[in-house]
Amino acid sequence: MKSPLYSNFANQYDKVIQSNIYNAYLERPSLQALLPKLDGLNVLDLGCGSGVYLQYLLKQGINQATCIDYSLDMVNIVQSKLEQWETKVQVNAYVQDLNSGLPSESDSCFDLVISPLMIHYLEDLNPLFRDVERVLKPGGYFVFSTHHPFADFECSMSGDYFARERIQEEWNTIGEPVEVTFYRRSLSEITAAISQNGMVITELSEGKVSAEVEQIDPERFEHLTKNPNFIFIKCQKISE
């Protein structure tokens, strides 16, 4: 789902998420805590954004990476950064609407698939989750984060927790309000998409905000230590 936050404001977004509370001090450390040892792995990054996770993956000694995003502006930033980093790791970055799955990727070619804060932009999870299972090697992992269903329920217009709803909000991520559209869904819908597509949940976390935030923004720190904001799920492909 196209959003000006990730296109018109791509460069501003890239700068902000390097050190903001929700990305740098909550989402990234919480998802990274679920990752297996990365040395030598072939990794697929879904919703790669401006390459913040790619930089982390490269530092951990991965073998190769494929980075996919809906936004051409984000992919262009990734490719620009790769030129600066001069990495010897093979990295393929391209644009793809992940609502349609992964038509360009071969079967059983990745050890790990990650997807940080992306799946809430998809109306139906099944086409992507079906292809994630297909492209994973047997025993490979799919680790993703998304909006916590309980937190998103505050945005519900229907009052029906189990209904999937298209939500429009204004986010102030870059210092000015930008309209963003995403889908609110139940935990049951998320877990069903996992189990119905040949994967099992091996670990689930509701995240933990870094202690440094207490000094940066004490009020936000207190809120995030007492209220869920994101959910983090580690899945494994059932061996064939």
Phi and psi in degrees as a GROMACS rama.xvg file:
@    title "Ramachandran Plot"
@    xaxis  label "Phi"
@    yaxis  label "Psi"
@TYPE xy
-72.8332  135.852  LYS-2
-136.763  137.059  SER-3
-61.7589  -21.6494  PRO-4
-60.914  -32.4944  LEU-5
-105.071  4.32648  TYR-6
-125.035  -73.7843  SER-7
-58.7244  -34.6108  ASN-8
-111.579  27.1171  PHE-9
-59.1292  -44.0164  ALA-10
-68.2135  -39.7739  ASN-11
-64.3363  -41.6004  GLN-12
-61.8174  -43.1967  TYR-13
-58.309  -41.9555  ASP-14
-68.0843  -41.9354  LYS-15
-66.4682  -43.9016  VAL-16
-73.6879  -7.77061  ILE-17
-62.6101  -31.728  GLN-18
-141.997  11.3664  SER-19
-78.1938  165.352  ASN-20
-65.2652  -49.2714  ILE-21
-69.9734  -37.1239  TYR-22
-86.5627  -53.9029  ASN-23
-78.5576  -29.9066  ALA-24
-112.744  -2.88167  TYR-25
-127.634  -62.1687  LEU-26
-66.9433  -52.6809  GLU-27
-64.0504  -50.3322  ARG-28
-63.2808  -31.1764  PRO-29
-72.2615  -41.9909  SER-30
-71.8508  -41.5072  LEU-31
-61.2477  -29.0057  GLN-32
-65.8933  -20.4864  ALA-33
-93.3038  -8.72743  LEU-34
-75.4599  146.021  LEU-35
-74.5685  177.286  PRO-36
-60.6052  129.336  LYS-37
-95.1795  -13.2541  LEU-38
-56.4356  121.129  ASP-39
82.7261  4.84584  GLY-40
-86.711  152.398  LEU-41
-94.9042  121.18  ASN-42
-122.381  138.97  VAL-43
-112.202  124.732  LEU-44
-109.957  107.737  ASP-45
-96.7055  122.19  LEU-46
75.9002  50.4067  GLY-47
-67.3823  -17.0618  CYS-48
57.6136  -136.521  GLY-49
-91.624  11.5725  SER-50
93.3801  18.6272  GLY-51
-64.8056  -43.7039  VAL-52
-69.9095  -36.0525  TYR-53
-58.2008  -42.7363  LEU-54
-59.9135  -41.9244  GLN-55
-63.6759  -45.3439  TYR-56
-60.5296  -42.7081  LEU-57
-63.0244  -38.3493  LEU-58
-67.7833  -23.0239  LYS-59
-89.5626  2.65918  GLN-60
84.4949  31.6617  GLY-61
-64.8104  161.212  ILE-62
-82.7147  -47.8636  ASN-63
-157.679  161.69  GLN-64
-140.095  145.475  ALA-65
-121.421  128.74  THR-66
-120.277  127.202  CYS-67
-126.982  137.096  ILE-68
-147.546  154.344  ASP-69
-73.5631  -26.5704  TYR-70
-92.046  120.799  SER-71
-62.8313  -34.519  LEU-72
-62.7473  -40.6439  ASP-73
-67.0049  -43.4502  MET-74
-62.9167  -38.3155  VAL-75
-62.629  -37.7724  ASN-76
-64.8032  -42.7567  ILE-77
-58.8609  -47.9658  VAL-78
-64.9537  -35.7009  GLN-79
-65.2424  -41.2312  SER-80
-66.1051  -37.6789  LYS-81
-60.4794  -37.7065  LEU-82
-63.8818  -37.5969  GLU-83
-72.9721  -39.1147  GLN-84
-72.5304  -27.86  TRP-85
53.4758  43.7315  GLU-86
-73.7161  149.104  THR-87
-89.4597  -7.55739  LYS-88
-74.2362  136.663  VAL-89
-71.816  121.885  GLN-90
-128.722  126.981  VAL-91
-114.415  121.054  ASN-92
-123.404  128.788  ALA-93
-152.664  166.605  TYR-94
-90.9336  134.294  VAL-95
-156.355  136.077  GLN-96
-78.9048  107.585  ASP-97
-73.6208  -6.72934  LEU-98
-60.0196  -24.8347  ASN-99
-96.829  7.18524  SER-100
83.2969  -146.613  GLY-101
-128.674  64.8393  LEU-102
-64.7828  -20.6102  PRO-103
-92.4806  -2.76245  SER-104
-104.446  142.855  GLU-105
-81.456  162.212  SER-106
-66.5792  145.551  ASP-107
48.2692  50.1896  SER-108
-117.031  -6.1097  CYS-109
-119.457  140.13  PHE-110
-81.9224  -28.3965  ASP-111
-148.238  136.078  LEU-112
-120.181  130.178  VAL-113
-118.922  153.709  ILE-114
-150.451  91.0651  SER-115
-82.9999  118.533  PRO-116
48.2414  52.0296  LEU-117
-125.522  -35.8647  MET-118
-66.9462  -16.9555  ILE-119
-71.8058  -6.13414  HIS-120
-90.4103  -3.98677  TYR-121
-98.2069  134.091  LEU-122
-72.4331  -43.9328  GLU-123
-122.102  121.519  ASP-124
-76.2749  -23.1405  LEU-125
-61.6633  -43.7675  ASN-126
-57.9138  -41.4122  PRO-127
-71.9675  -47.289  LEU-128
-63.4643  -33.968  PHE-129
-62.4064  -43.2607  ARG-130
-75.4007  -31.0608  ASP-131
-58.7598  -47.3741  VAL-132
-60.8426  -38.6922  GLU-133
-66.0705  -41.7121  ARG-134
-84.0248  -14.3733  VAL-135
-75.3313  143.756  LEU-136
-70.4905  153.863  LYS-137
-53.7845  129.738  PRO-138
85.164  -3.02313  GLY-139
-71.4401  164.196  GLY-140
-112.315  145.943  TYR-141
-120.349  115.981  PHE-142
-121.633  123.274  VAL-143
-141.929  160.082  PHE-144
-125.456  154.233  SER-145
-158.304  174.859  THR-146
-59.3735  138.953  HIS-147
-68.845  127.73  HIS-148
-55.7056  -34.0603  PRO-149
-69.7826  -38.3157  PHE-150
-66.7335  -42.9713  ALA-151
-68.495  -23.5176  ASP-152
-62.1462  -22.8731  PHE-153
-63.7237  -21.0967  GLU-154
-90.089  -5.43059  CYS-155
-63.7814  132.902  SER-156
-92.8053  -22.5843  MET-157
-88.0487  -26.7121  SER-158
78.1556  5.94488  GLY-159
-104.295  104.406  ASP-160
-57.7274  -35.4134  TYR-161
-84.3296  -3.76597  PHE-162
-85.8636  137.07  ALA-163
-78.7401  130.692  ARG-164
-132.088  141.019  GLU-165
-85.9815  121.733  ARG-166
-114.921  136.911  ILE-167
-118.12  128.377  GLN-168
-138.626  166.828  GLU-169
-108.266  123.603  GLU-170
-107.14  145.267  TRP-171
-105.682  31.0321  ASN-172
-54.7677  -43.0114  THR-173
-97.4889  8.28159  ILE-174
98.0861  1.54863  GLY-175
-147.927  150.609  GLU-176
-68.9584  131.407  PRO-177
-131.551  131.974  VAL-178
-72.7427  133.147  GLU-179
-131.099  139.035  VAL-180
-117.831  134.974  THR-181
-150.518  175.945  PHE-182
-112.074  130.536  TYR-183
-94.1845  133.478  ARG-184
-147.219  162.347  ARG-185
-78.5851  161.083  SER-186
-62.7924  -35.3826  LEU-187
-59.6717  -40.07  SER-188
-66.9846  -39.7638  GLU-189
-64.1774  -48.0335  ILE-190
-68.6704  -32.2458  THR-191
-65.336  -38.5574  ALA-192
-64.0887  -30.1566  ALA-193
-73.2635  -54.7526  ILE-194
-69.1608  -32.3033  SER-195
-77.0653  -8.79716  GLN-196
-120.13  35.6148  ASN-197
76.4534  23.9009  GLY-198
-129.763  159.158  MET-199
-126.736  147.661  VAL-200
-79.4742  125.674  ILE-201
-106.56  -19.3083  THR-202
-159.508  142.361  GLU-203
-137.308  135.054  LEU-204
-135.732  148.76  SER-205
-103.02  12.4811  GLU-206
81.5496  160.621  GLY-207
-144.052  120.548  LYS-208
-70.2678  140.536  VAL-209
-65.9862  146.899  SER-210
-62.2521  -25.7906  ALA-211
-60.1667  -25.7228  GLU-212
-65.3702  -25.0254  VAL-213
-60.0141  -31.4853  GLU-214
-85.1932  -32.1963  GLN-215
-74.1197  -46.721  ILE-216
-152.29  87.2817  ASP-217
-57.1846  -37.666  PRO-218
-67.3797  -43.6925  GLU-219
-66.3701  -38.0262  ARG-220
-59.9564  -45.9623  PHE-221
-63.0937  -42.213  GLU-222
-62.4527  -45.9617  HIS-223
-73.2351  -21.7729  LEU-224
-79.3423  -14.6963  THR-225
-114.55  -11.1453  LYS-226
-133.257  135.034  ASN-227
-73.5455  142.292  PRO-228
-121.86  -44.6231  ASN-229
-123.669  163.987  PHE-230
-128.008  144.262  ILE-231
-125.727  126.49  PHE-232
-129.769  130.281  ILE-233
-109.301  123.452  LYS-234
-118.973  157.349  CYS-235
-130.482  137.718  GLN-236
-70.483  131.217  LYS-237
-67.5965  124.693  ILE-238
-60.4611  140.5  SER-239
